[in-house]
Amino acid sequence: MRKLLFVLAAIAGAAALTWQFAVRPWWRSWGIDPGEVSRTLPGDELIPGATGETRAISIDASPSAVWPWLVQMGYGRGGWYVYEAMDAAWPSADRILPQHQTLAEGDIVGFQPGGGFVVRGIEPERSLVLYLDADLVRQQAVAARDSGLLAEAGIDEEVAEALTTEQEIDFSATWAFVLEPLPSGGTRLIERFRVKFGDTNQPWTRYTLPFMGFGLFVLVRKQLLNIKARAEGTVPVVVTEKESLPA
C-alpha cells in the first residue's frame, strides 16, 4: 500500500511539474503578441468590463483569401475548424462553400441546430464579431424545440430541457475575428474571446474558469492552425456531401 501511495504521489508531482513548467508557459505564450493584446478591437465595446484572451497567427495568404473561410463558419455551414471528434455531427469544410458566403448582422452562426452566436459586427475582409448571452441561448433553444429542430437532431430531452429553461449561469460573450494585411502580402488573423459572468464570486467561477480558459485555448489554437492551413492551400481537398447542399 505504501509503495502504491508513493507511486501515485510521484505521478501527481510529475504532472504538477509538467503543468507548471511546460503546459502553462506554452498556454500563456502561444499566439500572443503583447501589442495585439493591449489594442482595442472591434466588438470590445459590446461588453464593458469583460475579460478574455487574444490569440493570433500569421497566414501566407491575403485577407481576401482568408475571409471566405471565416464567413462560412458554423454548424450547418462550414464547421468550426476544430478537432474532428468535435465536428463529427457536421465536419469542417476543406474548401470554400459558395452557398455559405453570405453573412449579415443579426444572422446566427450556429454551434447546434437552431442555436449559436449572433453576428453583431461584420466588415468584409476586415472583421467579424459574434455575440452570445444566457438569454439568447434559452430563446434560441425554445424556438428550436418548438420547431422540432432539437428532436430532429436527436438532442436528448434532458439536454433540451436544460437549454430551454432559465439559465442558471448569467453570462455574455463576444468572439471577434480580425484580419490585418501584412507587408509580405499575407494576413495576421487576430482572434479575441471576451466573456463577463453575472456573478464572478460564485465558487464555481473561481475554481473552474482557469480550466475553461485552457479548454478554450486548445480549441482556438487548433482553429487558427486549421484556418491557416486551409487559406494557404495545404489541406487536401476532399469532395463532401456539403457541395450538393442548396444555396
N, C-alpha and C positions, 0 to 999 in steps of 0.2 A: 504493500500500500504506500509506504514511504517513497519507494522508487517511482511509483506512478505519479505521486504528487510532485516529485522532483522534475519528472519529465514534463508534466503539464505546466509547471512554473517556468521551465526553460522555454517551452514553446510560447507561452504568453509573453515572456520577456523578449524573445526574439521578434515576436510580432510587434510589440510596442516599439522596439528599436527601429524596425523596418519602417513603421509608420512615421516615426519622428524624424528619421534621418534620410529616408528615401522617398516614401509616398507623399508626405506632407510638403516637402520642398518642391517636388515635381508638380503637385496640385497648385501650389501658391505661385508658381512662376510660369507655367506653360501658357503660351499665347498672351502673355500680359506685357503691355508697354505702359510704363508709368504716365507718359504723356497722353495716351489714349484713355487711360482710366480716369484721369482728372478732368477731361474735357466734358462739356455739355453736349449731349447727343439728342437727336430727335426722339421725342417720347418722354424725356426726363420730366417735362413739365406736367405730365398727366397725374403723377402720384407724388406730391411733395412729401419729403421725409422717408421715402422708400430706400431700402438698401439692396445691394446686389453686386454682381460681378461683371467685369468686361473682359472678353477674350477676343483675339483677332488672329488672322492668318493672311499671309501674302500669297496671291494666286497669279500664276503666269498666264493671265487672260484678261481682256479688257472688261470694264464694268458692264458693257452691253452683252458680253458673253456669259457673265456670271448671273446677271439679273434673271434670266428665264428660269434658272434653277431655283431661285428664291420665290418667284411669283407663283410657281406651281406647287409649292409645299402644301402638305396637309393630308389628312385621311380622306380617301376618295379622290385624291388628286395625285400629286407626285410622291407622297410619303414624306417622311421627316429626315431621311438620310442618316439614320442612326444604326443600331445593331439589327441584324436580320431577324433575330428571335423576337425583337420588339415590333418589327414591321411585318410579322407573319400574316396578320389579318389584311394588310394592304402593303405589299412590298414596295420599297422606294424605286422610283423610275431611274433607269440608267440612260435615258435620253430625254430630250425636250419634248413635251407633250403640247402640241398646238392648241388642243381643246381646253387647256388649263392655263393659258397665258393672259387671261383677263381677270383683273382683281381690282376692287374699288373699296373705298371707305364704307364700313358697315357690313361687308362680306364676312362670312365665317371661314376661318382656316381651321379645319377640324382636327381633333385628336380622337374622336369617336363618332359614331353615327349621330348626326344632328347636333353635335356639340363641339365647341372649340373656341379658339381665340377670335376676337373681333378686330378687324382692321380699323385702326384709329389714325393712321397716317400712312400715306404712300406717295412717293416721288419716284417715278420710273427711273431705273438705273442709278438711283441715289440712296433711297431709304425705304424701309418697310417697318411699320410699328404695329405690333399686335397687343391686344389688351384682354384681360380676363379678371373677373372677380367672383366672389361666392354667390351673389345674386344671379349673375349670368349663368353660372353652372346649373343652378336649380331651374331657372326659367327655360334654358335650352333642353334640359333633361325632361321637364314636364311636357314640352312641345314634342320632343322625340318619342316619349312614351305614348302620348295621345294619338300621334300619327302612326304608331306601330313600328317606328324605326328601331327602337331598342329590342323589341321582340324579334323582328326580322334579323337583327344582328346576333341573336342568341345570347343577349346580355342577361345574366342571372337576375331573377326577380328581387332578391335581396340587394343586389348592387343597384338595380333600377330604383328601388325604394329609397336607398341611401342618397342617390343623386337627386331625387325629386322632392325630398323633404328639406326643411330649413337646414342650411349648412352650419354645423357646429363651429367650424373654423372660419372666422371672418378674415378675408384677405382680398387684396387687389394686386395685380401684377402687370408689368409690361415686358415685352420682348422685342428689342429693336435690332434690325439688321441694316448696317450702313456700308455702302460701297464708296471707296475713295480711290481715284486713279493714282497710280504710281508713275514716277518719271520714266520707268522702264517700259511703260505701256501696260503693265499689269494692274492688279487691283489689291487693295487692302480691304478685306472683309472684317468689319468690326461687329461683334455681337454682344449685346448688353441685356441682361435679365435683371429686372428690379422687382422687388416684392415688399409689401407692407402688410403686416398682420394687425388685426383689430386689437389684440391684447398680447403683447410680447412678454408679459410677466408670467404667463402660464408655464407650469413646469415642462410641458411637452415641448415648448418652443426653445427653452434653454438647453435641453438635452438632445433634441432631435435636429435642430437647424443645422449644426455642423455636418451631420450625416447627409441631410438633404442637399447641402451645398456641395459636398463631394460627389453625390449622385448626379447632380445637375452638371457638374464639371465633366464627368465621364461621358455623359450624353452629348454635351456641347462640343467637346473635343472631337468625338467621333463624327459629329455632324459637320464641323468645319473641315475636317480632313476629307470627308466624302464629297462635300461640295467642291472643294479644291480639285480632287481627282476627276470629277465629272466635267468641270469647267475646262480643265487642262486636257481633257480627252484621254485620260489614262485608264478609264473604266471600260472594260469590254462591253460592247453594245449587244444586248440580247433582246430578241423580239418577244414582247409580252402581250398578254390579253388587253392591257391598257390601251394599246394602239387602236383597238377596234371600238373603243367607247365612243358614243356620240358626242359631238361638240356641245 
